[in-house]
Amino acid sequence: MDEAETAATARARPRSGDTGSRRGTRFRSAIGEWGGLGPLLRLLILTQLAFNVGFFAVLPFLSDHLGGAIGMAGWLVGLVLGLRTFSQQGLFVVGGALADRYGVRPVVLAGCGLRIAGFTWLGLAERSWSVIAAVLLIGFAAALFSPAVESEVARQAVVREEEGGGPRTGVLALFTMAGQAGAFVGPLLGALLLAVDFRTVCLAGSAIFLLVLAGHWKLLPQHIPGRTPTRGPGAIRGLLGNRRFLALCLAYGTYLLAYNQLYLAVPAEVERAAGSQAPLAWLFALSSLLVVTAQLPVTRWAAGRLDPRRSMTAGLVLLSAGFAVVAVARPAALTGTAGLAPVAGFVALLTLGQMLIAPAARAWVPDLAAPGRLGLYVGALSSVSGLTVLIGSAATGSLLDADLPAAVPWLALAAIPLAATALLPRAGKP
């Protein structure tokens, strides 16, 4: 009996231990994938985990702090969140270009230092201008270290694939899983510390990045084999002339705009349904657990059936469906557990969409990037996306504040990712 017949027989005769067996298989699969990585890839993936623990200990509670303790209007909260995303995603192109020019280590260390300063400043800030400045510094810190790490992970994944180590999407799926594991632990840590105050949450985030800085000072190599500094003019001109890459950036930006609603639309809906922000940490935990447990199986399923364009199309449709779920339920004005169920459905569909979109987009970039400019192109992917979020966040903040029928804002949000499917370029290399 071959493997396909064995699998079919197993499906035909389910056993009570099948669920545990499948979980064990997924766990062994992740361990096997991790075991096949070299020391540098392991360090970079653990870096993503640590970054997100510190980041997500603070960010989920930022909008409530801005609207409550600082007293900002809804449109200004949306603008601040958009500025944070733009100063991070929008300036990734700077961090990516610096990583191409100077290497990964100095850019990562500088970013960690700025993140420490930004979180400390945010914890102490009491005026709107001071909060905005701290948030911009926090975003720019990530604009330094994240593209450096992401571009090197992508480069190492391509090298590993060319050497017969497996599809690059497997490495990028592990990278996504590590980030979501951090996004799972971070909000829970932040929720515990929020019992003291928001300042304590920010200082804890600073302490985490101080540990990351110390660890990378010791462990990150001064020189990474195969990566040489890239100089020369014309890189930006070539990027701006790459229409397929720019189309990918715009489509990816609509995904980030949808994802940004976890910090804007979702907290407002949770407050309405539950009367507090308490369930918010559990919704972030739901998203992270889904990615940690299902990212590798979803990536392997997609790799065998879908090219990058189809994978991203399916993900964008799922995002649209998530917004539609809340739009359908919102006119009933349900509260309590029943009121939280639609927003939990949105989070689940958003997360499934993310699992299809993020690895596919990251795996696609090396095929579209100019030689020696992967850092620049990885950064530009986020920069163009960050500009999309900056423009869209203030608009969605105003939309949520406007006196409109309850379903209308969510229906408008549902239309955006659906329209973005038309922006995706054709799949494959140029």
N, C-alpha and C positions, 0 to 999 in steps of 0.2 A: 504494500500500500504506500503510495507516494505522499508527500507532505500535504498536497491539496486535498486528497481523499481523507487523510487523517483529520484535517481541520474540519471538513464537511461532516464527518462522522461525529466529531466532538460537538459541533453545533446541533446536530440532530438528537444527541442524547445529553442534554444539559445535566450537570451534577450540582449538588449543593455547594461544592467547593469551587465552582467555576469563577465566582466573583473574586474570591481571594487569590485564585490562580492568576486571573488577569492582572490584578493589582501587583502580584509578585513579578509577573512577566514585565510589566511596565517599569517596575523598580529595577529589575535586573538589566533591562534595556538601557535605562539611564546610567546605571553603574558601568555597564559595558562601554557605552559611548564615552563616558568620562575617563575610563581606564585607557582608552586609545589615544588620549591627548598628551601632548608634550608639556613640560613644566611651564613654558611661557603661556600657552593657551589656558592652562589651569589657573595661573595667576590672574590673567586678564578676566576670566569668567568670574573668579572670586572677587575681583575688583568691582565688577558690576553689582554683585550681591551686596557688598559693603556700601557702595555709593547709594543704593536704593534704600537700604535700612536707614541711613542718616537723612536722606531726602524725604522719604515718605513718613518719617516720624513727625515732620513739620507740615508739609504741604496740605494734606487733607483738612487740616484745621485752620488754614490761613484765611479762607473766605469768611468764616464765622468770626474770626478775630478782627478782620478788617471792618466788617459790617457792625459788629457789636462793640468791642472795646475801643476801636478807633473811630467808629461812627461814620464810615463812608457810605455814600449812596450806592445803589445796585449797579448803575452804569460805571461808577468809578471802580468798584470792586472788579467788575468784568474787565475794565481797562488795565487795572494793575495785574490781574492774572494773565492777561494777554501780553503785557510788557514783560512779565517774568518769562513767559514762553518765548517771546521774540528775543529777549536778551540772551536766552539759552539757545533755542533752536535757530533763531535768526542769525546768530553770530558763530554758529558751528563752522561756517566756511572759514572764519579766521583761525579757529583752533585747528581745523584740518590742514590748512595751508602751513601753519606753524609746525605741525607734526611732520609734514612732508619736508620742511626745511631744516628743522632742528632735531627731529627724532621724538620718540614717545616720552621718554623719562622726564625731561625738563618741563614739558607742557603739562603732564599729569601732576607733577609736584606743585607747579605754580597754581593750577586749578584748585587743588586741595587747600592750599594756603588761603586763596581768596574765598573759598566756600566757608572756611572756619571764620574768617572775618565777617562775612555776610550774615551767617546765622547768629553770631554774637550781636551784631548791630541790630538785626531784626528783633531779637529778644529785648533789646533796650529801647527801641524806637517807640515814640508816643505820638508823633505828628505825621500827617499824611506824607509830607515831602521826605521825611526821614525813612518811613516805611518803604516808599517807592525806591529810594536810593539803595536801601538794603536788599530789596527784592531784585533790583537790576544787578547788583553785585553777585548775588546768589546765582542768578541766571548766567552771567558771564563766566563764572567759575566753571560751570558745567560745559559752557561753550569751549573751554580749553581742554578739560580732561576727557570728556565723552567722545568727541570725534577721534582723538588720538587712540583711545582704547578700541573704539568700534572699527576704525579703519585697519588697525593691526589684527584684530580678530578676523575680519573679512579676508585680509591678505593671507594670514596663516591658514584659514579655512580653504582658500583656493589652492595654496601650496600642498596642503594635505590631500585634497581631492586629486590633484595632478599626480601625486605619488601613490595613488591607489588606496588612500585612507578612508574613502567613503564620500558621499555627497556633502558639499559645503553647507547645505541647509541643516544637516544634523548638528554641526558645530554652532551655527547661528541659532538653532532651536535651544541648545543648551544655554547659550548666552541669554536668550529671552527668558528661559526658565529661572536662571540665576537672578535676573532683574526682578522677576515677579515674586520670587521667594523673598527678596529684600522688601518688595512692596507689600508683602504679607506681614512680615515681622514689624516693619516700620510703623504703620498705623496703630498696631496693637501697643507697641512701646509708647507712641505718642499719646494714645488714649489713657494709658496708665499715668503718664507724667502730667497730662492735662488736669488731673485731679489736684495738682499743686497750682500751676498756672502756665500760661503760654510761654512765658520767659524760660521756664524750666525745660520745656520741650525744645526750644531753640538752642539752649546751652547744651542739652544732651546731643542734639544734632552736631554741634560744633565739636564735642568730645569724640564722637564717632569718626569725624573726618580728620581729627588730630591723630587718631590711631591709624587711619588709612595712610596719612602722610608719612608717619613713622615707618609703617610696614613697607611702603613703596620706596622710600629712601634706602632701605636695606636690601630689598629683594628685586626691584626692577632693574634689568640689565642696562648698563651704560650704552651698549651697542647691540642691536638686534641683527643677527646674520641675515643678509639678503635685503636689508633696508638701508639705502644710501640717501643722503640729502639730495633733494631735487631743487635745482635752480633754473632760472631762465624766464623770460617774459612770455606773454601770450597765453598763459594758462586760463585766465578768466575769460579772455576772448573766445578761446576754444570751447569753454564750458557753455558760454551764453549762446554759441552757435549750435550746440548739441540739442536739437529739438526733441529727440526721443527722451533724453535724460530730463529735460525741463518738464515734459508732459508727465513723466513718472513723478517728479517732485510735486507738481500741482495735485495729482491724484492722491499722493501720500499725505499732502497737507490737509485734504478734506478728512482723512482718517484721524489726523491729530486734532483737528477741530472737534470732531465727534468725541474723541477720547478726553478732550479738555472739559467736556460737560460733566465728567466725574467730579470736577472741582467747582462747577458753577451751577448747572441745572440740577444735578443729583442732590447736593446738600440742601438746596431750597425745597425740593420735593420731599426729602426725608424729614425736614423740619415741619413741613405742612402735614405729612401723614402721621408722624410719631410725636410731634410736639417738642422734639429735641434732636440734637446731633448724635445721640448715643449709638443708633444703629449704623452710622456711617462707617465706622471702623470694620464692622462685620461685612458690609458690602465690599469694601476693599479686600478683606480677607477672602471672600467668595471669589473675586476676580483672580487673586493670586493663586489660590488653591486650584482653580480650574487650569491655569497655565502650568503650574508645577506638575499636576497629575496628567494632563492631556496634551501638552505641547508636542512632545516627541511623537506620540501616536498620530496626532493630526498632521504634523510635518511629514512623517513617513507616508501617510495616506495621500497627502497632496502631491508629494514628490513623484509618486508612481502614477498619478492620474492627471495632474494639472500642470500646465506651464505657468511661469510667474504671472502672466496677464490674467489667466483664468483664476488662479488662486486669489489674486487681489480683487478681481471682480466679485467672486463669491464672498469674500470678506466684507466688501463695501455693501453688498446687498444685506448681509447679516446686520451691519450697523444700522441700516435704514429700518430693518424689521424691529430692532430694539427700540428705536424712537417711536415707531408705530404702536408698539405694545402699550407704552405709557399714554400715547395720544388717545387710544381707544378707551382706556380705563379712566382717564383723568376727568371727564365730565361727571362721572358718578361721585367724585369727591370722597372716595373711600379713605378711612383712617385706620390706624392700628396695623395689625398684621396684614389685613386685606389691602390696605393702602400701600404697604411696603412691597407687596408681591409684584406689582407691575414694574417698579423700579429695580427690583432684584432680577426680574426677567430681562430688563434692559441691560443691566450689568453683565449678565450671563451671555447674551447675544453679542454685546460689544466685545467681550473677552474672546469669544469664539472667532469673531471677525478679526480681531487683533492677531490671533494665532495663525490665521491664514495670510494676513497682510504683511506683518513685520518681517518674518524670515524671508519671504519671497522678495520683498523690496530690497532688503540688504544683500541677498544673494544675487540680485540683478545688477546692482551698481558696478561691481568689478567688470562686468561685460560691457558697460557703457562708458567707463572712465578712461581717460587718456593715460598712457604709460607713465608710471611714476607719480601720478596725481591722485591716487586713491583717497588719501586723506582729504584733499580739496573736494572731491566729488561726494564723499561720505558727509562732509560738513555741509556742502551745498544742498544735499537732499534735505537736511534738517533746516537749513536757513530759509529756503523757499517755503518750506512747510511752516516754519515759524512766522513768516510774514503773513501767510494765509490765516494762521490762528490769531495774530495781532489784529488784522482787519475784521475777522469774524467774531472775536470774543466780545468786543464792545457792542457789536450789533446784536449778538445773542443775549448779552446782559440787558440791553434795552428791551429786547423782545420779551424776555422773561418778566421784566418790570411793567411792561405795558398792560393796559386794561383790555385784554383780548379774551375771547372764549378760551376755556382751559385747554382744549386740545390743539389750538392753532400753533403755539410755539413749538410743540413737539412734532406736529406735522411738518412745519417748516424745516425743522432740524432733520427730519426723516428724508426730505427731498434732496438734501445736499449730498450725502454719499451716493445716493442713487444716480444723481446727475454726474457724479465724478467718474462713474464707470466708463463714460464716453471719452474721458481724457486719457485713459491708459494707452500707451504706445503698443505697437506690435511686439510680440515676444521674440527673444533670441538676441544674438550679437549683431552689431551693425553690419 
